[in-house]
Amino acid sequence: MTDSHESASTSRRLRLTPAMADVRRAVREWAETGPEVPGGLFLVALSGGSDSLALAWAAGLELPKLGFGAGAIIVDHQLQEASSEVAAHAAEQATKLGLNPVVTKAVVVGTTGGPEDAARFARYQAFTEALHETGAEGILLAHTEDDQAETVLLGLARGSGPSSLKGMAQRDGRYHRPLLSLPRATVRQALGDADIAWFEDPHNVDPSYARVRVRHTVLPVLEENLGPGITPALARTADLFRADSEALDSLAERIFDRVVTRRSTNTVRVPVADIEGEPNALVSRVIRMMVAAAGGVAPTYPQMRQILALVREWKGQSAVSVAGASVVRKDNSILVSGAPER
């Protein structure tokens, strides 16, 4: 294993540079305003790469001063030669940075959903196990402003709607992203200024991954042709979409609670008259909640158009099948039924 960034002499005295101060401040501000449980333990999701290592460095310095515990979870995806060595080195760095406990988990990455989704699924399973085993309150993820911009562009390309365009939240349940407002360049600069060497994952430059193509090809082309500032503009777009989406979600939840009833263990019902006067943005959300309540998977865009037609353009259509559930209109009601329990 080789490091992509060579440390300068460790003998010279380090000074606090602007980049170092920015990263430490971001972690401190998150700790002062974010966690619901004061003094809890948080695990940094550490890969050994620059972003996660900078987060680990800052967390090790700032969290104990504010009464929080700072540990690390290292996931070995076993997708590269010598991945175990990379994981072991990351664990060693975490310990040197004062993080405790340091948990390493080797996972088997499946094939469902493509390589990126499969790796993410395996990684989050390992996170869940680490939370349970250590009693930690949450996981700190090192996503940056650049990651946010890439997420928005990928969502646009896939036609994913607000669910993707709102990007990633700084706080999402037990997952937290203290560095989400910082550019990747600042995070890397901070780590270099701190004389800490990092591992460069070859997957980060592998063009077979869509996110890598966005990072190294699409965003630079946009910057070149539309001018600088594309990345922060896309991140702001995510913030605006998230605020609107959360407001609509809240309204839809109120409608769901008021008009949706459960017919059986895996079947929910709503009278058409109770939702047909609402805009599609709310009706579609209520339907998604009903599908989830019945044990199904959120409908695709074409499926949702068919479901909305059951509400708006009723002509005796047959049921709409979605993954894990069926949506049908019967007796002037929309019924969503999941797969029968065995």
Summary of the structure (lengths in Angstrom):
residues: 342
radius of gyration: 23.1
end to end distance: 49.6
largest distance: 79.1
contacts: 1078
relative contact order: 0.11
helix: 51%
strand: 14%
